[in-house]
Amino acid sequence: MQDFRSLSIEMKVGIAALVIALLALGAWFFYDTPRATTTPAPAGEDIDLSSISTTTHVGGYTIEPVLDGEAPPAPDYKKPIPMNASVSSDVRAAIEAQHADVRKALDANTTDINAWTRLGVLHKIAGDYAGAAEKWIYVTQVWREDPIAYANLGALYRVEGKIAQAKTAYATAIAKAKAANLKDLAASYQLELDSL
């Protein structure tokens, strides 16, 4: 078995990114409950924010959609996820299968915050950092009170070496988690911020 210290820096970054993405996804599912269904917008069209339902989570916090002004255009969730050349064929197949599930979820309900968050995770695992950022920034624009996308952006910016942006994203995630009375989640984000 190969010692972790002897792995290439790209392999270490890939492993770290996968672990962070899985932890973020796990935290998301732990603190989340199923959302009420809404009438989906037709594929490829902008979302009418007035159709987005309020969501109350297990932690007792509520996420309200942005209702001031127009909705930002939704990213194209149907286009294939670009894969970094270092992504193994097994991981590629898993990403493609998960992407099919996410597409089905968004086809059924384009206001599914879980699906948008998962899509960002899939882009990050594939090494498409720009695609991951695009999805998570969209989540922060539509569901402004949700801390998860901000933390995901913090982790992404850290991997990219954008430390100032990572600090800002983590600080925002901490504030959102505290406002939602998610003290443990805020504390975990604080640890990430402190390590920068």
N, C-alpha and C positions, 0 to 999 in steps of 0.2 A: 504494500500500500504506500502511496506517495505521501510524503510529509507536506502539510499545508504550506510551510515556509518555502518549499521548493517550487511551488506553483508560480506561473507567470503572473505579472501584475494584472493583465487582462482577465485571467481566470479568477483571480481574487476579487476583482471589481465585479465580475459577472456573478460570482457566488454571493457577494455582499448585496448586490442589487436584487437578486432573487430572494434572499432572506428578508430584506427590507420590504419588498413588494408583498411577500407572503404574510409578513407580520401586519402590514397595513391592511391587507385584505381580511385577515383574521380579525383584527380589531374592528374593522367595519362591520363584518357579519355579527360579531359578538354584541355590538352596541345598537344594531339595527333591527327593526321589525319589518314585516312585509308592508308595502305601501298600498294605499287605496288605488284602484285602477282608475284611469281617466281615459277619455277619448283621445287616441293618438292622432298626432298631426300626420298628414300624408307624407310618405317617404320623400325626402329631398326638399321639403318645404320648411320654413322657419316655424318655430313653436310659438303658439299663442299662449303666453304665460297665464292668462286668466283661466286656462283649463288645467293648470297644475294644482294638484290637491296639497293641502297642508299635511305634513307627516309628523306623527308623534312617535318617538323612539323609546326603547326599553329603559334607557337612562332617564326618561321623564322629560326630555327636551323636545321641542317642536321645531321643525325646519319649515320656514315659510318661503315660498318662491319670491323672486324679485317681481314686483308688480308695477314699478315705476318705469315709464318709458317703454321702448320696444325690446323684445327679446333679442339677444345676440343670435346670429345664425348658428344653427347646430352644425357641428363638424360632420363630415361624411363618414358614417360608421360602417358603411358597406364596402368601402374599398379595402383591398388586401393590406395586411400589415407588413410593412417592409421589415425584412429580417437581416440582422447583422450576419456577416459571413461566418462568424465564430459560433453561431447558434447551431447546435447539433440537430440531426434529422429527427430524433425523438422529441426534442423540445419544440421543433418546428411543427410537428404533427399535433402536439398537445395545444400549442398556441392556436393553430388553425381550427381545431375542434372547439376550443373555448370561444374563439371568435364567432364561429357559427352559432353557438348558444347565445352570445351577446347580441348578434344580429337579429335572431328570433325574438329576443326579449324587447329590443328596441323597435322592431317591426310591430310588435303588439302594443307597445307603450313607449313613445319617444320621450316621455318624462320620467323614465325609470332611472333614478340617480344611482342605484346599485350597478346597473348595466353600464352607465357612462364611466363610473369609477373603475369597474372591472376592465373596461376597454383600455383605459389609461394604463392599468397594470400590465395588460398584455403587450401594449406597445413598449413599455419600459423593459419587460423581460426580453422582448425581441431585439432590443438595442435601438429602437426608434424613439429616442428621447424627445425629439420635436413633436412627434405624434402623441406621446404620453402627456407632455406639457399642454398641448392643445386641448386634449380631452379634460384634464383636470382644471385648467383655466376656465373652460366652459362651465364646469360644475360650480366653480366659485362665483361665476357671474349669474347663474340662475338660482342656485341654492346658497346664498351668501352666508348663512349661519352655520353651515356644516363644516366641522373642523378637519375631516378626513382628507379632503382634496388639498387643503393647504399643507398638511403634513406630508402628503405624497409629493407635492411640489418641493418641499424642503429637502426631502430625501433625494429627489431627482437632481436638484440644483447642487447638492453636496457631491454626488457622483460626478457631475459635470465640472466641479471645481468652482462653481459660482457661489462662493461662501456668503457674500453680502445678501444675495437673493435668498439663499437657504435660511439665513438668520431671520430675514423678514417673514418668510413663509412660515417658519416654525413659531415665531412670535405671534403671528396671526392665528395659527392653529391653537396655540395655548389660550389665547384670549377667547376664541370661539368655544373651546372645550370648557373653560371656566364659566363662561356665560350660560352654557347648557348644563352646568353642574356635573360635568364629567371630570371629577378631580383626578382619578387615576390616569385617565387618558391625557389630561393636561400635564400631569407629573411625568409621564413617559416622553411626551414631546419636550418637556423642559430638559430632561436628560439629553435628548438629541441636540437641543440648542446649546446646552452647556459644553457638549463635546466638540463643538465647532471651533 
